[in-house]
Amino acid sequence: MVQIINDMNEFKAFLTAAGHKLAVVEFSSKWCGPCKRMVPVFHAMSVKYQNVFFANVDVNNSPELAETCHIKTIPTFQMFKKSQKVTLFSRIKRMICCYRSGFMSNPIFEFSGADAKQLEAKIQELM
């Protein structure tokens, strides 16, 4: 099931409830064509991957939350574990000790666009 999130308090509660499990948040809007195409796909994934938490944020209803999460285009999907956005840095757990401070922690588990295959591949990789 996809939970609808309307504000920062609901967002924080959602991430807290997910705990150590993967949480996937879709930022979208009702007027957006690619977003409309992803609705049934995202719902189907929420049924298929019951050990993953799924949520949707309508950027028109929650502009402050979209801004806080640095949403520039829609649809955008962000992945979280332990209430933190999953990044390359968090995935490798300092394996190379930041390559002696030259390593950047860019969020690579965030992407924009209606690419269902890419979304599902990331979910499977991060579960």
MIMAR-172428 format. One line per 5 residues: for each residue x negated, y negated, z negated of C-alpha. Coordinates in Angstrom, 1 decimal, m for minus. Layout:
<gutors>
X/Y/Z | ...
</gutors>
This chain:
<gutors>
0.0/0.0/0.0 | m1.2/m3.5/0.8 | m0.9/m6.0/m2.1 | 0.0/m9.6/m1.2 | m2.2/m12.1/m3.0
m0.9/m15.7/m3.4 | m3.5/m17.4/m5.6 | m6.8/m17.1/m7.3 | m5.4/m15.5/m10.5 | m3.8/m12.7/m8.4
m7.0/m12.3/m6.5 | m9.1/m11.9/m9.7 | m6.5/m9.5/m11.1 | m6.6/m7.4/m7.9 | m10.4/m7.2/m7.9
m10.4/m6.3/m11.6 | m7.9/m3.5/m11.0 | m10.0/m2.1/m8.2 | m13.0/m1.8/m10.6 | m15.7/0.4/m9.0
m13.5/1.3/m6.1 | m13.7/m0.4/m2.7 | m11.3/m3.4/m2.3 | m10.6/m4.6/1.2 | m9.1/m8.1/1.5
m7.6/m9.3/4.8 | m7.3/m13.1/5.3 | m4.7/m13.8/8.0 | m1.7/m15.8/9.0 | 1.8/m15.0/10.3
1.3/m17.1/13.4 | m2.0/m15.5/14.5 | m1.6/m12.9/17.3 | m4.7/m10.8/16.4 | m3.5/m10.8/12.8
m0.1/m9.5/13.8 | m1.7/m6.7/15.7 | m3.7/m5.7/12.6 | m0.7/m5.6/10.2 | 0.4/m2.0/11.1
m3.2/m0.8/11.4 | m4.2/m2.3/8.0 | m1.0/m0.8/6.4 | m1.8/2.7/7.9 | m5.4/2.5/6.5
m3.9/1.7/3.1 | m1.9/4.9/3.3 | m4.8/7.0/4.7 | m7.4/5.7/2.2 | m5.5/5.9/m1.1
m8.7/5.6/m3.1 | m9.3/2.1/m1.6 | m7.5/m1.0/m2.7 | m6.0/m3.2/0.1 | m4.8/m6.7/m0.1
m3.6/m9.5/2.2 | m4.0/m13.3/1.8 | m2.0/m15.6/4.0 | m4.4/m18.5/4.5 | m1.4/m20.9/5.1
0.2/m20.0/1.8 | m3.2/m19.9/m0.1 | m5.5/m22.5/1.4 | m7.4/m23.0/m1.8 | m8.2/m19.3/m2.0
m9.2/m19.2/1.7 | m11.5/m22.1/1.1 | m13.0/m20.5/m2.0 | m13.7/m17.3/0.0 | m15.3/m19.4/2.8
m12.8/m18.2/5.5 | m13.5/m19.9/8.8 | m11.6/m17.7/11.2 | m8.8/m15.2/11.0 | m8.4/m12.4/10.7
m11.3/m12.0/8.4 | m11.9/m8.9/6.2 | m14.0/m9.0/3.1 | m15.1/m5.9/1.1 | m15.6/m6.0/m2.7
m16.8/m3.6/m5.4 | m16.9/m4.4/m9.1 | m15.3/m7.8/m8.3 | m18.3/m8.8/m6.1 | m18.4/m9.1/m2.4
m20.4/m6.2/m1.0 | m23.6/m7.5/0.7 | m26.6/m5.9/2.2 | m28.5/m6.9/m1.0 | m25.9/m5.2/m3.3
m26.0/m2.0/m1.1 | m29.7/m1.4/m1.2 | m30.0/m2.2/m4.9 | m33.3/m4.1/m4.6 | m34.9/m1.1/m3.0
m37.6/m3.2/m1.6 | m37.5/m5.8/m4.3 | m36.2/m8.5/m1.9 | m39.2/m7.9/0.3 | m41.1/m10.2/m1.9
m38.5/m13.0/m1.9 | m38.2/m13.1/1.9 | m35.0/m11.0/2.1 | m31.7/m12.8/2.4 | m28.5/m11.5/0.9
m26.1/m12.4/3.7 | m22.7/m10.7/3.4 | m22.7/m8.2/6.2 | m19.6/m6.4/5.0 | m17.4/m9.3/6.2
m16.2/m9.6/9.7 | m13.7/m11.5/11.7 | m11.5/m10.2/14.5 | m8.9/m7.5/15.1 | m11.3/m4.6/15.5
m9.6/m1.7/13.9 | m12.5/0.7/14.6 | m15.1/m1.5/13.0 | m12.9/m2.0/10.0 | m12.3/1.7/9.5
m16.0/2.4/10.0 | m16.9/m0.1/7.3 | m14.3/1.4/4.9 | m15.6/4.9/5.4 | m19.2/3.7/5.0
m18.5/1.9/1.7 | m16.1/4.3/0.0
</gutors>
